[in-house]
């Protein structure tokens, strides 16, 4: 149960952090809304892999 909660919270944090960093980096070039969408997408993709691998390591060891 704790592992599933950690997966959910980690993936949500990756999505939000990606959106926030996308706005910080690309706001002036692309606009705040588009850069938030793009940052959220790439944050979700990269963050999900990192969260799943970390959770798997914690479960195995």
PDB file of N, CA, C and O in Angstrom:
ATOM      1  N   UNK A   1       0.820  -1.192   0.000  1.00  0.00           N
ATOM      2  CA  UNK A   1       0.000   0.000   0.000  1.00  0.00           C
ATOM      3  C   UNK A   1       0.868   1.261   0.000  1.00  0.00           C
ATOM      4  O   UNK A   1       0.583   2.219  -0.719  1.00  0.00           O
ATOM      5  N   UNK A   2       1.919   1.250   0.807  1.00  0.00           N
ATOM      6  CA  UNK A   2       2.809   2.406   0.862  1.00  0.00           C
ATOM      7  C   UNK A   2       3.551   2.571  -0.459  1.00  0.00           C
ATOM      8  O   UNK A   2       3.801   3.695  -0.894  1.00  0.00           O
ATOM      9  N   UNK A   3       3.903   1.461  -1.099  1.00  0.00           N
ATOM     10  CA  UNK A   3       4.592   1.536  -2.382  1.00  0.00           C
ATOM     11  C   UNK A   3       3.708   2.165  -3.443  1.00  0.00           C
ATOM     12  O   UNK A   3       4.185   2.971  -4.242  1.00  0.00           O
ATOM     13  N   UNK A   4       2.441   1.816  -3.467  1.00  0.00           N
ATOM     14  CA  UNK A   4       1.517   2.416  -4.434  1.00  0.00           C
ATOM     15  C   UNK A   4       1.318   3.902  -4.177  1.00  0.00           C
ATOM     16  O   UNK A   4       1.240   4.695  -5.115  1.00  0.00           O
ATOM     17  N   UNK A   5       1.236   4.273  -2.911  1.00  0.00           N
ATOM     18  CA  UNK A   5       1.111   5.691  -2.572  1.00  0.00           C
ATOM     19  C   UNK A   5       2.367   6.446  -2.981  1.00  0.00           C
ATOM     20  O   UNK A   5       2.284   7.567  -3.484  1.00  0.00           O
ATOM     21  N   UNK A   6       3.531   5.838  -2.769  1.00  0.00           N
ATOM     22  CA  UNK A   6       4.782   6.483  -3.171  1.00  0.00           C
ATOM     23  C   UNK A   6       4.860   6.635  -4.682  1.00  0.00           C
ATOM     24  O   UNK A   6       5.336   7.657  -5.175  1.00  0.00           O
ATOM     25  N   UNK A   7       4.404   5.638  -5.421  1.00  0.00           N
ATOM     26  CA  UNK A   7       4.374   5.733  -6.877  1.00  0.00           C
ATOM     27  C   UNK A   7       3.471   6.878  -7.329  1.00  0.00           C
ATOM     28  O   UNK A   7       3.864   7.685  -8.171  1.00  0.00           O
ATOM     29  N   UNK A   8       2.285   6.947  -6.783  1.00  0.00           N
ATOM     30  CA  UNK A   8       1.328   7.983  -7.167  1.00  0.00           C
ATOM     31  C   UNK A   8       1.850   9.379  -6.832  1.00  0.00           C
ATOM     32  O   UNK A   8       1.796  10.285  -7.662  1.00  0.00           O
ATOM     33  N   UNK A   9       2.348   9.541  -5.626  1.00  0.00           N
ATOM     34  CA  UNK A   9       2.847  10.852  -5.201  1.00  0.00           C
ATOM     35  C   UNK A   9       4.087  11.244  -6.005  1.00  0.00           C
ATOM     36  O   UNK A   9       4.239  12.410  -6.369  1.00  0.00           O
ATOM     37  N   UNK A  10       4.962  10.301  -6.283  1.00  0.00           N
ATOM     38  CA  UNK A  10       6.159  10.588  -7.070  1.00  0.00           C
ATOM     39  C   UNK A  10       5.838  10.989  -8.498  1.00  0.00           C
ATOM     40  O   UNK A  10       6.443  11.916  -9.036  1.00  0.00           O
ATOM     41  N   UNK A  11       4.897  10.300  -9.111  1.00  0.00           N
ATOM     42  CA  UNK A  11       4.498  10.639 -10.479  1.00  0.00           C
ATOM     43  C   UNK A  11       3.813  11.998 -10.515  1.00  0.00           C
ATOM     44  O   UNK A  11       4.053  12.785 -11.430  1.00  0.00           O
ATOM     45  N   UNK A  12       2.975  12.279  -9.545  1.00  0.00           N
ATOM     46  CA  UNK A  12       2.319  13.590  -9.474  1.00  0.00           C
ATOM     47  C   UNK A  12       3.347  14.698  -9.260  1.00  0.00           C
ATOM     48  O   UNK A  12       3.245  15.762  -9.870  1.00  0.00           O
ATOM     49  N   UNK A  13       4.326  14.459  -8.407  1.00  0.00           N
ATOM     50  CA  UNK A  13       5.371  15.457  -8.170  1.00  0.00           C
ATOM     51  C   UNK A  13       6.200  15.686  -9.430  1.00  0.00           C
ATOM     52  O   UNK A  13       6.587  16.820  -9.712  1.00  0.00           O
ATOM     53  N   UNK A  14       6.476  14.636 -10.189  1.00  0.00           N
ATOM     54  CA  UNK A  14       7.228  14.782 -11.435  1.00  0.00           C
ATOM     55  C   UNK A  14       6.444  15.612 -12.446  1.00  0.00           C
ATOM     56  O   UNK A  14       7.023  16.439 -13.151  1.00  0.00           O
ATOM     57  N   UNK A  15       5.150  15.399 -12.522  1.00  0.00           N
ATOM     58  CA  UNK A  15       4.299  16.171 -13.429  1.00  0.00           C
ATOM     59  C   UNK A  15       4.293  17.643 -13.050  1.00  0.00           C
ATOM     60  O   UNK A  15       4.462  18.511 -13.906  1.00  0.00           O
ATOM     61  N   UNK A  16       4.099  17.922 -11.774  1.00  0.00           N
ATOM     62  CA  UNK A  16       4.046  19.319 -11.320  1.00  0.00           C
ATOM     63  C   UNK A  16       5.401  20.011 -11.441  1.00  0.00           C
ATOM     64  O   UNK A  16       5.470  21.176 -11.830  1.00  0.00           O
ATOM     65  N   UNK A  17       6.469  19.307 -11.112  1.00  0.00           N
ATOM     66  CA  UNK A  17       7.801  19.904 -11.223  1.00  0.00           C
ATOM     67  C   UNK A  17       8.165  20.162 -12.683  1.00  0.00           C
ATOM     68  O   UNK A  17       8.792  21.173 -12.999  1.00  0.00           O
ATOM     69  N   UNK A  18       7.775  19.258 -13.566  1.00  0.00           N
ATOM     70  CA  UNK A  18       8.027  19.468 -14.989  1.00  0.00           C
ATOM     71  C   UNK A  18       7.277  20.672 -15.524  1.00  0.00           C
ATOM     72  O   UNK A  18       7.824  21.453 -16.303  1.00  0.00           O
ATOM     73  N   UNK A  19       6.027  20.827 -15.110  1.00  0.00           N
ATOM     74  CA  UNK A  19       5.244  21.979 -15.552  1.00  0.00           C
ATOM     75  C   UNK A  19       5.835  23.282 -15.018  1.00  0.00           C
ATOM     76  O   UNK A  19       5.922  24.273 -15.742  1.00  0.00           O
ATOM     77  N   UNK A  20       6.234  23.276 -13.764  1.00  0.00           N
ATOM     78  CA  UNK A  20       6.812  24.486 -13.172  1.00  0.00           C
ATOM     79  C   UNK A  20       8.132  24.854 -13.840  1.00  0.00           C
ATOM     80  O   UNK A  20       8.370  26.025 -14.133  1.00  0.00           O
ATOM     81  N   UNK A  21       8.980  23.882 -14.079  1.00  0.00           N
ATOM     82  CA  UNK A  21      10.256  24.191 -14.726  1.00  0.00           C
ATOM     83  C   UNK A  21      10.056  24.571 -16.183  1.00  0.00           C
ATOM     84  O   UNK A  21      10.815  25.382 -16.715  1.00  0.00           O
ATOM     85  N   UNK A  22       9.052  24.006 -16.840  1.00  0.00           N
ATOM     86  CA  UNK A  22       8.753  24.401 -18.206  1.00  0.00           C
ATOM     87  C   UNK A  22       8.340  25.855 -18.291  1.00  0.00           C
ATOM     88  O   UNK A  22       8.737  26.563 -19.216  1.00  0.00           O
ATOM     89  N   UNK A  23       7.550  26.303 -17.335  1.00  0.00           N
ATOM     90  CA  UNK A  23       7.143  27.710 -17.310  1.00  0.00           C
ATOM     91  C   UNK A  23       8.351  28.602 -17.046  1.00  0.00           C
ATOM     92  O   UNK A  23       8.497  29.644 -17.685  1.00  0.00           O
ATOM     93  N   UNK A  24       9.206  28.213 -16.129  1.00  0.00           N
ATOM     94  CA  UNK A  24      10.383  29.030 -15.829  1.00  0.00           C
ATOM     95  C   UNK A  24      11.316  29.150 -17.027  1.00  0.00           C
ATOM     96  O   UNK A  24      11.872  30.218 -17.286  1.00  0.00           O
ATOM     97  N   UNK A  25      11.484  28.063 -17.748  1.00  0.00           N
ATOM     98  CA  UNK A  25      12.447  28.065 -18.843  1.00  0.00           C
ATOM     99  C   UNK A  25      11.854  28.636 -20.131  1.00  0.00           C
ATOM    100  O   UNK A  25      12.507  29.429 -20.810  1.00  0.00           O
ATOM    101  N   UNK A  26      10.642  28.250 -20.471  1.00  0.00           N
ATOM    102  CA  UNK A  26      10.133  28.584 -21.797  1.00  0.00           C
ATOM    103  C   UNK A  26       9.041  29.621 -21.869  1.00  0.00           C
ATOM    104  O   UNK A  26       8.439  29.801 -22.927  1.00  0.00           O
ATOM    105  N   UNK A  27       8.765  30.306 -20.783  1.00  0.00           N
ATOM    106  CA  UNK A  27       7.645  31.252 -20.762  1.00  0.00           C
ATOM    107  C   UNK A  27       7.811  32.359 -21.794  1.00  0.00           C
ATOM    108  O   UNK A  27       6.852  32.705 -22.484  1.00  0.00           O
ATOM    109  N   UNK A  28       8.988  32.909 -21.909  1.00  0.00           N
ATOM    110  CA  UNK A  28       9.175  34.038 -22.815  1.00  0.00           C
ATOM    111  C   UNK A  28       9.175  33.602 -24.284  1.00  0.00           C
ATOM    112  O   UNK A  28       8.771  34.373 -25.155  1.00  0.00           O
ATOM    113  N   UNK A  29       9.618  32.388 -24.563  1.00  0.00           N
ATOM    114  CA  UNK A  29       9.704  31.942 -25.949  1.00  0.00           C
ATOM    115  C   UNK A  29       8.399  31.328 -26.458  1.00  0.00           C
ATOM    116  O   UNK A  29       8.005  31.571 -27.599  1.00  0.00           O
ATOM    117  N   UNK A  30       7.733  30.544 -25.630  1.00  0.00           N
ATOM    118  CA  UNK A  30       6.561  29.800 -26.086  1.00  0.00           C
ATOM    119  C   UNK A  30       5.245  30.253 -25.473  1.00  0.00           C
ATOM    120  O   UNK A  30       4.175  29.922 -25.983  1.00  0.00           O
ATOM    121  N   UNK A  31       5.319  30.994 -24.402  1.00  0.00           N
ATOM    122  CA  UNK A  31       4.113  31.328 -23.656  1.00  0.00           C
ATOM    123  C   UNK A  31       3.985  30.398 -22.465  1.00  0.00           C
ATOM    124  O   UNK A  31       4.465  29.265 -22.490  1.00  0.00           O
ATOM    125  N   UNK A  32       3.344  30.880 -21.442  1.00  0.00           N
ATOM    126  CA  UNK A  32       3.274  30.124 -20.188  1.00  0.00           C
ATOM    127  C   UNK A  32       2.478  28.833 -20.332  1.00  0.00           C
ATOM    128  O   UNK A  32       2.873  27.800 -19.790  1.00  0.00           O
ATOM    129  N   UNK A  33       1.366  28.878 -21.052  1.00  0.00           N
ATOM    130  CA  UNK A  33       0.501  27.694 -21.125  1.00  0.00           C
ATOM    131  C   UNK A  33       1.170  26.561 -21.904  1.00  0.00           C
ATOM    132  O   UNK A  33       1.190  25.421 -21.439  1.00  0.00           O
ATOM    133  N   UNK A  34       1.705  26.859 -23.061  1.00  0.00           N
ATOM    134  CA  UNK A  34       2.350  25.820 -23.870  1.00  0.00           C
ATOM    135  C   UNK A  34       3.587  25.260 -23.180  1.00  0.00           C
ATOM    136  O   UNK A  34       3.819  24.051 -23.203  1.00  0.00           O
ATOM    137  N   UNK A  35       4.375  26.128 -22.572  1.00  0.00           N
ATOM    138  CA  UNK A  35       5.572  25.632 -21.901  1.00  0.00           C
ATOM    139  C   UNK A  35       5.216  24.792 -20.677  1.00  0.00           C
ATOM    140  O   UNK A  35       5.948  23.861 -20.341  1.00  0.00           O
ATOM    141  N   UNK A  36       4.111  25.101 -20.008  1.00  0.00           N
ATOM    142  CA  UNK A  36       3.666  24.264 -18.889  1.00  0.00           C
ATOM    143  C   UNK A  36       3.221  22.895 -19.375  1.00  0.00           C
ATOM    144  O   UNK A  36       3.529  21.881 -18.749  1.00  0.00           O
ATOM    145  N   UNK A  37       2.488  22.861 -20.503  1.00  0.00           N
ATOM    146  CA  UNK A  37       2.070  21.571 -21.062  1.00  0.00           C
ATOM    147  C   UNK A  37       3.275  20.720 -21.472  1.00  0.00           C
ATOM    148  O   UNK A  37       3.341  19.527 -21.174  1.00  0.00           O
ATOM    149  N   UNK A  38       4.216  21.354 -22.156  1.00  0.00           N
ATOM    150  CA  UNK A  38       5.387  20.607 -22.608  1.00  0.00           C
ATOM    151  C   UNK A  38       6.248  20.147 -21.433  1.00  0.00           C
ATOM    152  O   UNK A  38       6.722  19.011 -21.412  1.00  0.00           O
ATOM    153  N   UNK A  39       6.447  21.024 -20.467  1.00  0.00           N
ATOM    154  CA  UNK A  39       7.217  20.639 -19.289  1.00  0.00           C
ATOM    155  C   UNK A  39       6.537  19.538 -18.500  1.00  0.00           C
ATOM    156  O   UNK A  39       7.200  18.631 -17.997  1.00  0.00           O
ATOM    157  N   UNK A  40       5.218  19.611 -18.389  1.00  0.00           N
ATOM    158  CA  UNK A  40       4.476  18.559 -17.700  1.00  0.00           C
ATOM    159  C   UNK A  40       4.594  17.221 -18.403  1.00  0.00           C
ATOM    160  O   UNK A  40       4.733  16.182 -17.757  1.00  0.00           O
ATOM    161  N   UNK A  41       4.539  17.244 -19.728  1.00  0.00           N
ATOM    162  CA  UNK A  41       4.664  16.003 -20.496  1.00  0.00           C
ATOM    163  C   UNK A  41       6.036  15.371 -20.309  1.00  0.00           C
ATOM    164  O   UNK A  41       6.149  14.188 -19.989  1.00  0.00           O
ATOM    165  N   UNK A  42       7.072  16.171 -20.512  1.00  0.00           N
ATOM    166  CA  UNK A  42       8.416  15.614 -20.388  1.00  0.00           C
ATOM    167  C   UNK A  42       8.773  15.291 -18.940  1.00  0.00           C
ATOM    168  O   UNK A  42       9.511  14.339 -18.683  1.00  0.00           O
ATOM    169  N   UNK A  43       8.264  16.065 -18.001  1.00  0.00           N
ATOM    170  CA  UNK A  43       8.458  15.733 -16.597  1.00  0.00           C
ATOM    171  C   UNK A  43       7.781  14.427 -16.234  1.00  0.00           C
ATOM    172  O   UNK A  43       8.322  13.623 -15.476  1.00  0.00           O
ATOM    173  N   UNK A  44       6.591  14.224 -16.782  1.00  0.00           N
ATOM    174  CA  UNK A  44       5.862  12.980 -16.536  1.00  0.00           C
ATOM    175  C   UNK A  44       6.601  11.777 -17.122  1.00  0.00           C
ATOM    176  O   UNK A  44       6.713  10.734 -16.477  1.00  0.00           O
ATOM    177  N   UNK A  45       7.100  11.930 -18.338  1.00  0.00           N
ATOM    178  CA  UNK A  45       7.805  10.817 -18.985  1.00  0.00           C
ATOM    179  C   UNK A  45       9.078  10.460 -18.219  1.00  0.00           C
ATOM    180  O   UNK A  45       9.291   9.299 -17.866  1.00  0.00           O
ATOM    181  N   UNK A  46       9.906  11.441 -17.967  1.00  0.00           N
ATOM    182  CA  UNK A  46      11.182  11.173 -17.286  1.00  0.00           C
ATOM    183  C   UNK A  46      10.963  10.818 -15.820  1.00  0.00           C
ATOM    184  O   UNK A  46      11.621   9.921 -15.293  1.00  0.00           O
ATOM    185  N   UNK A  47      10.048  11.510 -15.164  1.00  0.00           N
ATOM    186  CA  UNK A  47       9.810  11.273 -13.748  1.00  0.00           C
ATOM    187  C   UNK A  47       9.195   9.926 -13.464  1.00  0.00           C
ATOM    188  O   UNK A  47       9.517   9.299 -12.455  1.00  0.00           O
ATOM    189  N   UNK A  48       8.307   9.464 -14.344  1.00  0.00           N
ATOM    190  CA  UNK A  48       7.672   8.166 -14.137  1.00  0.00           C
ATOM    191  C   UNK A  48       8.711   7.047 -14.166  1.00  0.00           C
ATOM    192  O   UNK A  48       8.675   6.138 -13.337  1.00  0.00           O
ATOM    193  N   UNK A  49       9.620   7.116 -15.106  1.00  0.00           N
ATOM    194  CA  UNK A  49      10.676   6.101 -15.179  1.00  0.00           C
ATOM    195  C   UNK A  49      11.514   6.123 -13.898  1.00  0.00           C
ATOM    196  O   UNK A  49      11.809   5.074 -13.324  1.00  0.00           O
ATOM    197  N   UNK A  50      11.889   7.305 -13.462  1.00  0.00           N
ATOM    198  CA  UNK A  50      12.710   7.412 -12.257  1.00  0.00           C
ATOM    199  C   UNK A  50      11.971   6.910 -11.021  1.00  0.00           C
ATOM    200  O   UNK A  50      12.561   6.223 -10.187  1.00  0.00           O
ATOM    201  N   UNK A  51      10.691   7.242 -10.892  1.00  0.00           N
ATOM    202  CA  UNK A  51       9.908   6.823  -9.723  1.00  0.00           C
ATOM    203  C   UNK A  51       9.701   5.314  -9.728  1.00  0.00           C
ATOM    204  O   UNK A  51       9.819   4.673  -8.685  1.00  0.00           O
ATOM    205  N   UNK A  52       9.398   4.744 -10.881  1.00  0.00           N
ATOM    206  CA  UNK A  52       9.167   3.295 -10.951  1.00  0.00           C
ATOM    207  C   UNK A  52      10.450   2.528 -10.650  1.00  0.00           C
ATOM    208  O   UNK A  52      10.415   1.536  -9.922  1.00  0.00           O
ATOM    209  N   UNK A  53      11.570   2.966 -11.190  1.00  0.00           N
ATOM    210  CA  UNK A  53      12.840   2.278 -10.923  1.00  0.00           C
ATOM    211  C   UNK A  53      13.211   2.391  -9.446  1.00  0.00           C
ATOM    212  O   UNK A  53      13.651   1.415  -8.838  1.00  0.00           O
ATOM    213  N   UNK A  54      13.037   3.566  -8.875  1.00  0.00           N
ATOM    214  CA  UNK A  54      13.354   3.746  -7.450  1.00  0.00           C
ATOM    215  C   UNK A  54      12.457   2.891  -6.572  1.00  0.00           C
ATOM    216  O   UNK A  54      12.936   2.272  -5.623  1.00  0.00           O
ATOM    217  N   UNK A  55      11.172   2.845  -6.868  1.00  0.00           N
ATOM    218  CA  UNK A  55      10.253   2.022  -6.085  1.00  0.00           C
ATOM    219  C   UNK A  55      10.602   0.542  -6.217  1.00  0.00           C
ATOM    220  O   UNK A  55      10.527  -0.204  -5.240  1.00  0.00           O
ATOM    221  N   UNK A  56      10.978   0.120  -7.407  1.00  0.00           N
ATOM    222  CA  UNK A  56      11.368  -1.276  -7.613  1.00  0.00           C
ATOM    223  C   UNK A  56      12.614  -1.625  -6.797  1.00  0.00           C
ATOM    224  O   UNK A  56      12.699  -2.709  -6.219  1.00  0.00           O
ATOM    225  N   UNK A  57      13.573  -0.709  -6.751  1.00  0.00           N
ATOM    226  CA  UNK A  57      14.787  -0.946  -5.968  1.00  0.00           C
ATOM    227  C   UNK A  57      14.446  -1.054  -4.491  1.00  0.00           C
ATOM    228  O   UNK A  57      14.963  -1.929  -3.795  1.00  0.00           O
ATOM    229  N   UNK A  58      13.578  -0.168  -4.007  1.00  0.00           N
ATOM    230  CA  UNK A  58      13.199  -0.225  -2.591  1.00  0.00           C
ATOM    231  C   UNK A  58      12.432  -1.501  -2.251  1.00  0.00           C
ATOM    232  O   UNK A  58      12.595  -2.043  -1.158  1.00  0.00           O
ATOM    233  N   UNK A  59      11.605  -1.984  -3.164  1.00  0.00           N
ATOM    234  CA  UNK A  59      10.842  -3.201  -2.902  1.00  0.00           C
ATOM    235  C   UNK A  59      11.764  -4.418  -2.904  1.00  0.00           C
ATOM    236  O   UNK A  59      11.591  -5.336  -2.102  1.00  0.00           O
ATOM    237  N   UNK A  60      12.744  -4.423  -3.809  1.00  0.00           N
ATOM    238  CA  UNK A  60      13.632  -5.576  -3.912  1.00  0.00           C
ATOM    239  C   UNK A  60      14.651  -5.660  -2.789  1.00  0.00           C
ATOM    240  O   UNK A  60      15.052  -6.753  -2.390  1.00  0.00           O
ATOM    241  N   UNK A  61      15.074  -4.503  -2.274  1.00  0.00           N
ATOM    242  CA  UNK A  61      16.113  -4.514  -1.245  1.00  0.00           C
ATOM    243  C   UNK A  61      15.537  -4.053   0.026  1.00  0.00           C
ATOM    244  O   UNK A  61      16.241  -3.983   1.033  1.00  0.00           O
TER     245      UNK A  61
END
